[in-house]
Amino acid sequence: MASQNSRMKYILIVMNFLQFAVWGAYLTSMGRYLGNIGLGPNIGWFYSMQGIVSIFMPALMGIIADRWVPAQRLLGLCHLLAGLFMIAVALYGASAGENTQFGIIFALYSLSVAFYMPTLALSNSVAYSGLTDAGLDTVTAFPPIRVFGTIGFILTMWFVDLTGFQSNYMQFVVSGVLSLLMFLYSFALPKCAVNKNPEKTSFVDAFGLRAFTLFKQKKMAIFFIFSMLLGVCLQITNGFANPFIFSFAADPQFADTFGVQHSNMLISLSQISETCCILLIPFFMKRFGIKNVMLIAMFAWVLRFGLFGLGNPGSGVWLFVLSMIVYGVAFDFFNISGSLFVENTVNSSMRSSAQGLFMLMTNGIGATIGTLAAQAIINKYTHPLPVGDDVLTVGDWSSCWYIFAAYALVVCVSFAIIFRPKEK
């Protein structure tokens, strides 16, 4: 029995590694490539698409997995389609070069992301099902397995950095190939059951829309609105940190620094911090309570952006490093404490839908608005500059980061004044 449990854990470890390695290949470096082919002013659209498809695709695929197609099969099929479309992005980028048309590459990328984003939830479903069938406790067994997803994300970031793929279409090839490997690996995943005789549910229930009735409660309405407002911050640095750091290549005193030459590796400190900060949450929750932990997360976003505005890849690289470290607090503390607030506040009959609404407000609506708004600000303060074989996005980046920091500070102070939950 012990050997079977170990085998199940190893199977799920590889699954999580591949699942997030696919994402890590391009998420933090895509902005640099888009800038190189003259699409720098449109970076925000590519990152906002992740939020747009997250509004409906995970729910749709979840219904299919519950009723018709086993989750592990659907996971594999989604990765097959995501991988093929991502390779199509690379092939088009290779053939079009600097003449790449926004409409074509954006359409292919959007189709890939539309099939990838649901796999985040599907892979969790497969893991929970496999662990439960093996008689393991998901609460204690899953987190150590999930950590390997972050490791996969970091390692592909490093691979793309060290191979010089940050600035070209090859990062999409890496992502596409890993997706195809995940499709093949899905045949080794534990089988998940489907509900042969599902109860008839309304459209509202199927898509978790009943959770919107929580807006009738003042406390929950305030919480979800602030979740959206903070969600604005979530994808800004994923989309623009790499082009920002690489823009220092235009200055001879910074051109050969480690940060400029290996910005993806520098940014990967954020993911390492994210992994470590998860371990701190129980202590902070017990010591300070949910509201204060949320406030700590919000203030961490102020530091995340402000330190970017102050730093540089030379003598000020330590400010960049600090920004990467506080990212773990900014990202994890709010997402997990917010999720726990929902879990402890909402009636059990609506918890799953309420968690979905929390994700919709943060990673869906908030992140979409945030990336598009950030793009408009960056377009105002920066401009493209050809340097050698690259096109850098140069200009007054500091003002952009200070604007983002000021926004996060306003949200933080407003949340402290307006949100007053009863502590348990």
TAMO-V750981 format. One record per residue. N is the residue number from 1. SS is DSSP state (alpha for helix, beta for strand, coil for the rest). PSI is psi in whole degrees, 0 to 359 (999 if undefined). D_CENTER is the distance of its C-alpha to the mean C-alpha in Angstrom with 1 decimal. Layout:
# TAMO-V750981
n = (N N)
ss = (SS SS)
psi = (PSI PSI)
d_center = (D_CENTER D_CENTER)
This chain:
# TAMO-V750981
n = (1 2 3 4 5 6 7 8 9 10 11 12 13 14 15 16 17 18 19 20 21 22 23 24 25 26 27 28 29 30 31 32 33 34 35 36 37 38 39 40 41 42 43 44 45 46 47 48 49 50 51 52 53 54 55 56 57 58 59 60 61 62 63 64 65 66 67 68 69 70 71 72 73 74 75 76 77 78 79 80 81 82 83 84 85 86 87 88 89 90 91 92 93 94 95 96 97 98 99 100 101 102 103 104 105 106 107 108 109 110 111 112 113 114 115 116 117 118 119 120 121 122 123 124 125 126 127 128 129 130 131 132 133 134 135 136 137 138 139 140 141 142 143 144 145 146 147 148 149 150 151 152 153 154 155 156 157 158 159 160 161 162 163 164 165 166 167 168 169 170 171 172 173 174 175 176 177 178 179 180 181 182 183 184 185 186 187 188 189 190 191 192 193 194 195 196 197 198 199 200 201 202 203 204 205 206 207 208 209 210 211 212 213 214 215 216 217 218 219 220 221 222 223 224 225 226 227 228 229 230 231 232 233 234 235 236 237 238 239 240 241 242 243 244 245 246 247 248 249 250 251 252 253 254 255 256 257 258 259 260 261 262 263 264 265 266 267 268 269 270 271 272 273 274 275 276 277 278 279 280 281 282 283 284 285 286 287 288 289 290 291 292 293 294 295 296 297 298 299 300 301 302 303 304 305 306 307 308 309 310 311 312 313 314 315 316 317 318 319 320 321 322 323 324 325 326 327 328 329 330 331 332 333 334 335 336 337 338 339 340 341 342 343 344 345 346 347 348 349 350 351 352 353 354 355 356 357 358 359 360 361 362 363 364 365 366 367 368 369 370 371 372 373 374 375 376 377 378 379 380 381 382 383 384 385 386 387 388 389 390 391 392 393 394 395 396 397 398 399 400 401 402 403 404 405 406 407 408 409 410 411 412 413 414 415 416 417 418 419 420 421 422 423 424)
ss = (coil alpha alpha alpha alpha alpha alpha alpha alpha alpha alpha alpha alpha alpha alpha alpha alpha alpha alpha alpha alpha alpha alpha alpha coil coil coil coil coil alpha alpha alpha alpha alpha alpha alpha coil coil coil alpha alpha alpha alpha alpha alpha alpha alpha alpha alpha alpha alpha alpha alpha alpha coil coil alpha alpha alpha alpha alpha alpha alpha alpha alpha alpha alpha coil coil coil alpha alpha alpha alpha alpha alpha alpha alpha alpha alpha alpha alpha alpha alpha alpha alpha alpha alpha alpha alpha alpha alpha alpha alpha alpha alpha alpha alpha alpha coil coil alpha alpha alpha alpha alpha alpha alpha alpha alpha alpha alpha alpha alpha alpha alpha alpha alpha alpha alpha alpha alpha alpha alpha alpha alpha alpha alpha alpha alpha alpha alpha alpha coil coil coil coil alpha alpha alpha alpha alpha alpha alpha alpha alpha alpha alpha alpha alpha alpha alpha alpha alpha alpha alpha alpha alpha alpha alpha alpha alpha coil coil alpha alpha alpha coil coil alpha alpha alpha alpha alpha alpha alpha alpha alpha alpha alpha alpha alpha alpha alpha alpha alpha alpha alpha coil coil coil coil coil coil coil coil coil coil coil coil coil coil alpha alpha alpha alpha coil coil alpha alpha alpha alpha alpha alpha alpha alpha coil alpha alpha alpha alpha alpha alpha alpha alpha alpha alpha alpha alpha alpha alpha coil coil coil coil alpha alpha alpha alpha alpha alpha alpha alpha alpha alpha alpha alpha alpha alpha alpha coil coil coil coil coil coil coil alpha alpha alpha alpha coil alpha alpha alpha alpha alpha alpha alpha alpha alpha alpha alpha alpha alpha alpha alpha alpha coil coil alpha alpha alpha alpha alpha alpha alpha alpha coil alpha alpha alpha alpha alpha alpha alpha alpha alpha alpha alpha alpha alpha alpha alpha alpha alpha alpha alpha alpha alpha coil coil coil coil coil coil alpha alpha alpha alpha alpha alpha alpha alpha alpha alpha alpha alpha alpha alpha alpha alpha alpha alpha alpha alpha alpha alpha alpha alpha alpha alpha alpha alpha alpha coil coil alpha alpha alpha alpha alpha alpha alpha alpha alpha alpha alpha alpha alpha alpha alpha alpha alpha alpha alpha alpha alpha alpha alpha alpha alpha alpha alpha alpha alpha alpha alpha alpha alpha alpha beta beta beta beta beta beta coil coil beta beta beta beta beta beta coil alpha alpha alpha alpha alpha alpha alpha alpha alpha alpha alpha alpha alpha alpha alpha alpha alpha alpha alpha alpha alpha alpha coil coil coil coil coil coil)
psi = (318 320 324 320 318 319 318 317 318 320 315 331 314 320 312 323 310 320 313 342 325 316 318 340 333 343 317 352 349 324 323 317 316 322 322 330 16 15 21 319 353 9 318 327 322 319 329 334 329 320 321 311 336 345 327 331 316 319 318 313 329 319 317 318 326 327 326 311 126 143 321 328 317 323 313 317 319 320 325 310 318 318 317 316 326 321 325 323 314 316 319 318 322 321 325 330 229 350 16 130 133 313 318 308 326 322 314 317 317 320 320 313 325 327 339 315 321 339 341 317 321 321 325 318 317 316 313 319 315 318 320 315 332 0 22 152 117 328 320 331 329 315 314 331 318 331 327 341 315 322 317 318 313 316 323 329 314 320 312 324 307 334 356 19 356 327 2 181 349 337 328 329 314 313 315 317 319 323 319 323 322 322 313 321 336 338 346 357 155 146 138 141 154 154 105 330 68 146 146 126 152 166 321 316 320 323 10 23 344 338 340 343 344 341 347 338 125 314 315 324 315 317 312 326 316 331 318 316 322 329 337 328 341 319 1 310 331 321 326 351 317 309 325 308 321 338 339 349 342 344 118 328 343 349 324 10 159 319 318 316 332 55 327 321 322 316 332 342 333 316 324 317 320 318 317 323 335 324 339 343 314 318 312 322 316 325 320 341 164 312 315 326 320 320 321 317 317 318 329 326 324 315 320 311 317 320 327 319 330 333 175 165 358 248 340 17 334 332 323 317 317 321 320 321 315 344 320 319 314 315 309 316 318 316 316 317 323 318 319 323 316 314 321 348 325 147 143 332 346 9 315 316 321 322 321 322 321 315 323 316 324 296 345 277 310 310 325 311 318 314 323 320 318 321 318 319 315 322 328 324 352 171 157 145 113 127 106 233 358 159 113 150 102 165 207 71 326 318 322 312 326 326 316 320 318 319 313 324 319 316 317 309 318 318 318 324 319 320 117 75 158 119 139 999)
d_center = (36.1 34.5 34.1 32.5 30.0 29.1 28.9 26.4 24.2 24.4 23.6 20.4 19.5 19.7 17.8 14.7 15.3 15.4 12.6 9.9 12.4 12.1 8.5 9.5 12.6 11.5 8.0 9.8 13.2 13.4 14.5 17.4 18.6 18.5 20.6 23.0 23.9 24.5 21.4 20.1 20.9 18.6 15.3 14.0 14.9 12.8 9.5 11.0 11.8 8.5 9.3 12.9 12.9 10.9 14.0 16.4 15.6 14.4 17.5 19.7 18.8 19.3 22.7 23.6 22.7 24.8 27.8 28.3 26.1 25.3 21.6 21.9 23.6 21.2 18.3 20.4 21.4 17.9 17.0 20.4 19.9 16.4 18.0 21.1 19.5 17.4 20.7 22.3 20.1 21.3 24.8 25.0 23.6 26.3 29.1 28.4 27.6 28.0 29.1 25.8 25.7 22.7 23.5 23.8 20.7 18.5 20.1 19.5 15.9 15.4 17.3 15.3 11.9 14.0 15.0 11.9 9.6 12.6 12.8 10.1 12.7 15.6 15.1 15.2 18.3 19.9 19.4 20.9 23.7 24.6 24.8 26.8 29.1 29.7 30.7 28.0 26.5 22.8 22.3 23.6 22.9 19.3 17.6 19.3 18.3 14.6 14.8 15.7 12.3 11.1 14.4 13.9 10.7 12.9 16.0 14.9 13.7 17.3 18.9 17.8 18.9 22.2 23.1 22.8 20.4 18.1 20.5 21.3 20.4 20.7 17.0 16.8 19.7 18.1 15.1 17.7 20.0 17.6 16.8 20.6 21.2 18.9 21.1 24.2 23.0 22.4 26.3 26.4 24.1 25.9 27.2 25.9 28.3 28.4 30.3 33.5 34.9 32.1 33.4 33.4 30.7 30.4 27.7 26.7 26.4 24.7 21.7 21.7 23.1 25.7 23.2 23.8 27.2 25.7 25.8 29.6 29.2 29.1 27.1 24.3 24.3 23.9 21.1 19.1 20.0 18.8 15.5 15.1 16.5 14.2 11.1 12.5 11.4 7.7 7.0 10.5 10.6 7.9 10.4 13.6 14.0 15.1 17.6 18.8 19.7 21.2 23.3 25.4 26.9 29.2 30.9 33.2 32.9 29.1 29.0 29.5 27.5 25.0 22.1 23.0 23.8 20.8 18.1 15.4 17.1 17.4 13.7 13.1 15.0 12.0 10.5 14.1 14.6 11.7 13.6 16.9 16.2 15.6 19.3 20.4 19.4 22.5 24.8 23.4 23.4 27.0 28.1 26.7 25.7 22.7 23.3 23.8 20.7 18.7 20.9 20.1 16.4 17.3 19.7 17.3 15.4 18.9 19.4 16.1 17.2 20.9 21.0 19.4 22.3 24.8 24.0 24.9 24.6 28.2 29.9 27.0 24.3 24.5 23.0 19.9 19.9 20.2 17.3 15.1 16.7 16.3 12.5 12.5 14.8 13.1 9.7 11.5 14.7 13.9 11.5 14.1 17.2 16.4 16.0 19.3 20.9 20.4 21.7 24.7 25.6 25.3 28.0 27.3 28.0 25.0 22.4 20.2 20.4 19.8 16.6 15.5 16.6 14.7 11.4 12.9 14.0 10.9 7.9 10.7 13.6 12.6 9.6 11.8 14.8 13.3 12.4 15.8 17.6 16.4 17.4 20.8 21.4 20.6 22.8 25.5 25.6 25.0 26.4 26.3 28.8 29.8 30.4 31.7 29.6 26.5 25.8 24.4 23.0 25.4 26.8 26.3 22.8 23.9 24.7 21.3 19.7 22.5 22.0 18.4 19.8 22.6 20.5 18.5 22.0 23.5 20.9 21.6 25.3 25.4 23.5 26.0 28.9 28.0 26.1 28.7 27.9 30.5 29.4 30.1)
